[in-house]
Amino acid sequence: MLLVIDVGNTNITLGAFRGDELLGTYRMTTKQPRTSDEYGITLKELVEHQRVSSMDINAVIIASVVPDVMHSLGSAIIKYFGVKPIVVSAGIKTGIRIVTENPRQVGSDRIVDAVAAYTLHGGPVIVVDFGTATTYDLVGQDGTFEAAVTAPGIRTSAQAMWGQAAMLPAIEIRKPESILAKETISSMQAGLVYGQIGQTEYIINRMKKESGYPEAKVVATGGLGKIIAPETNVIDVYDSQLTLKGLRIIYEKNRR
């Protein structure tokens, strides 16, 4: 059984696969410092909570954009699962070729999403990930990672707004009934959500125009993507498990 781990800036997301079947997903916070023992115990408890025996885990693959956690996390997997994890990094087989100016600067999470979107949907494809940052990545017809756009994420924008403006409260991020808000909270929600919709539509349309791929499929992922995707016709597919699927695909390309 394969355990896939996506270490993001906000959360660590895990998935357990038997073959190509995703048996369960799990989530824990990234920013809390943990020892290897704390990681190991927590990971085992999360996996076994959904009746997946940790003893059945015989392979692990990790994609991480947070280097500081990798020593403890990797040690935990070796100690508690008896497995040396594969880490998505330069030199690993992915099935796509990165032709940006500095390929090593492309985050492993973006590579994994691109692999999943291209493998599952073909190219050209634009991959949108609504995370801590909202990222837009272009994969061409032949599987080349051609270009990328990075913008502030919805929650990041929200935290900046209420953190820097003393009179603005922390709010739930959701779409209000109308953009014509009549009080502070719904006005902030309107700005955040409709602003993100507008940004998404403009960037995708601009990418299609400048790339010469007007028919590129658009695949979105990321937790807050479920708010945005139903509100615009520029997103063709929303897949909350895209990154986990991409990790499984990369593992299959690199298994010994």
C-alpha positions in Angstrom: 0.0 0.0 0.0 1.3 3.5 -0.9 1.2 6.5 1.4 1.4 9.9 -0.4 2.2 13.1 1.5 1.8 16.6 0.2 3.6 19.1 2.6 2.1 22.6 1.9 2.7 25.9 3.6 -0.5 25.6 5.7 -1.4 21.9 5.8 0.2 18.4 5.3 -2.3 16.3 3.3 -1.9 12.5 3.1 -3.6 9.8 1.1 -3.4 6.0 1.3 -3.6 4.1 -2.1 -4.2 0.5 -2.8 -3.3 0.3 -6.5 -5.0 3.3 -8.0 -7.8 3.3 -5.4 -7.6 6.2 -2.8 -8.7 4.6 0.5 -8.6 7.7 2.7 -7.3 11.2 3.1 -5.9 12.9 6.1 -4.8 16.4 7.1 -2.6 18.0 9.7 -1.2 21.5 10.2 2.3 22.2 8.8 3.4 25.1 11.0 3.4 23.4 14.4 7.0 22.2 15.1 7.1 18.4 15.7 9.8 15.9 16.5 10.2 12.7 14.4 8.4 10.8 17.1 5.5 13.2 17.1 5.2 13.0 13.3 5.4 9.2 13.4 2.8 8.7 16.1 0.4 11.2 14.5 0.8 9.7 11.0 0.1 6.2 12.3 -3.0 7.4 14.2 -4.3 9.3 11.2 -3.9 6.3 8.9 -5.3 3.7 11.3 -8.3 6.0 12.2 -9.8 5.0 8.8 -9.0 1.3 9.3 -5.9 1.3 7.2 -3.2 -0.7 9.0 0.1 1.1 9.1 1.7 -2.3 8.8 0.3 -2.4 5.2 2.2 0.7 4.1 5.2 -0.4 2.1 5.9 2.7 0.1 5.9 6.4 0.7 6.3 9.4 -1.6 6.5 13.1 -0.4 6.3 16.4 -2.2 7.2 19.4 0.1 7.5 23.1 -0.2 8.6 23.4 3.4 12.2 22.2 3.7 12.3 22.7 7.5 10.0 19.8 8.2 11.7 17.2 6.0 14.3 15.9 8.3 11.9 15.1 11.1 9.2 13.8 8.7 11.6 11.6 6.8 13.0 10.2 10.0 9.5 9.5 11.3 8.6 7.5 8.2 11.7 5.4 8.3 11.3 4.8 12.1 7.5 4.2 12.3 6.8 2.7 8.9 10.1 1.0 8.1 10.2 2.7 4.6 12.6 5.1 3.0 10.4 7.7 1.3 10.8 8.9 -2.3 11.0 12.7 -2.3 9.9 14.6 -5.4 13.0 16.7 -6.3 15.3 17.4 -9.3 16.1 14.3 -11.2 13.0 12.3 -10.4 11.0 10.8 -13.3 7.8 12.8 -13.8 6.8 12.4 -17.5 6.9 16.1 -18.1 9.7 18.4 -19.2 10.2 21.8 -17.5 11.2 24.5 -20.0 11.0 27.6 -17.7 14.0 29.8 -17.2 15.0 28.1 -14.0 13.4 24.6 -13.7 14.8 24.1 -10.2 12.7 27.0 -8.9 9.4 25.3 -9.8 7.9 24.0 -6.6 7.4 20.2 -6.3 3.7 20.8 -5.6 3.3 22.5 -8.9 5.1 19.7 -10.7 2.9 17.1 -9.1 -0.3 18.9 -10.0 1.0 19.3 -13.6 1.8 15.6 -13.9 -1.6 14.7 -12.6 -3.5 17.1 -14.9 -1.5 16.2 -18.0 -1.7 12.4 -17.3 -5.5 12.5 -16.6 -6.6 15.1 -19.0 -3.9 15.5 -21.7 -2.5 18.8 -23.0 -2.5 21.6 -23.4 -3.8 22.1 -19.9 -3.8 25.0 -17.4 -3.6 23.8 -13.7 -5.0 26.2 -11.1 -4.2 25.5 -7.4 -6.2 27.6 -4.9 -3.8 27.3 -1.9 -1.7 29.6 0.2 -0.9 31.1 -3.1 -3.1 30.8 -6.2 -1.0 29.3 -8.9 -1.6 28.9 -12.6 0.6 26.5 -14.6 0.6 25.8 -18.3 1.5 22.4 -19.7 1.7 22.1 -23.5 0.4 19.5 -25.9 3.6 17.5 -25.6 3.9 17.5 -21.9 6.2 20.5 -21.4 5.8 22.7 -18.4 5.9 26.0 -20.2 4.9 28.9 -17.9 3.6 29.8 -14.5 1.7 32.6 -12.7 1.7 33.1 -9.0 -0.8 35.3 -7.1 -1.9 35.7 -3.5 -4.3 33.0 -2.3 -7.8 33.9 -1.0 -7.0 33.2 2.6 -3.6 35.0 2.4 -5.4 38.0 1.0 -8.0 37.8 3.7 -5.4 37.6 6.5 -3.5 40.5 5.1 -6.7 42.6 5.0 -7.9 42.0 8.6 -4.3 41.9 9.9 -3.4 45.3 8.5 -6.7 47.1 8.9 -7.6 47.5 12.6 -11.4 47.9 12.0 -11.8 44.9 9.7 -12.6 41.6 11.5 -11.5 38.0 10.7 -14.3 36.5 8.7 -15.5 33.2 7.2 -14.5 33.0 3.5 -17.7 32.2 1.5 -19.6 33.7 -1.3 -22.2 36.3 -0.1 -25.8 36.3 -1.6 -25.0 39.4 -3.6 -21.9 41.5 -4.5 -24.0 44.5 -3.5 -23.1 44.2 0.2 -24.7 46.4 2.8 -22.4 45.7 5.8 -18.7 45.0 6.5 -18.5 41.2 6.7 -20.4 40.5 3.5 -18.6 43.4 1.7 -15.3 41.7 2.6 -16.6 38.3 1.5 -17.7 39.9 -1.8 -14.4 41.5 -2.4 -12.5 38.3 -1.6 -14.6 35.8 -3.5 -15.7 37.8 -6.5 -12.2 39.4 -6.7 -10.8 35.9 -6.9 -13.3 34.9 -9.6 -12.4 37.9 -11.7 -8.7 37.3 -11.2 -9.1 33.6 -12.2 -11.0 34.4 -15.4 -8.6 37.2 -16.5 -5.4 35.2 -15.9 -6.7 32.1 -17.6 -8.0 34.0 -20.6 -4.8 35.9 -20.9 -2.7 32.7 -20.6 -4.8 31.1 -23.4 -4.4 34.1 -25.6 -0.6 34.6 -25.1 0.2 30.9 -25.3 -1.8 30.2 -28.5 -3.7 27.5 -26.7 -7.3 28.9 -26.8 -8.8 25.4 -26.2 -6.5 24.5 -23.3 -8.4 22.5 -20.7 -8.5 24.1 -17.2 -8.1 21.8 -14.2 -8.4 23.3 -10.7 -7.6 22.0 -7.2 -7.0 23.3 -3.7 -9.4 23.6 -0.8 -10.9 27.0 -1.5 -11.2 26.0 -5.2 -14.6 24.4 -4.4 -15.9 28.0 -3.8 -14.6 29.4 -7.0 -15.0 26.6 -9.5 -18.8 26.5 -9.6 -18.9 30.3 -10.1 -17.0 30.5 -13.4 -17.1 28.7 -16.8 -13.4 29.0 -17.4 -12.7 26.1 -15.1 -13.5 22.7 -16.8 -12.7 20.3 -13.9 -12.3 20.7 -10.2 -10.5 17.8 -8.5 -9.7 18.2 -4.8 -7.5 15.1 -4.9 -5.4 16.2 -7.9 -2.1 16.5 -5.9 -2.5 13.1 -4.2 -3.2 11.5 -7.6 -0.1 13.1 -9.1 2.1 11.7 -6.3 0.8 8.2 -7.0 1.5 8.7 -10.7 5.0 9.8 -10.0 5.6 7.0 -7.6 4.6 4.5 -10.3 7.1 6.0 -12.7 9.9 5.7 -10.1 9.2 2.4 -8.4 12.0 -0.1 -8.4 
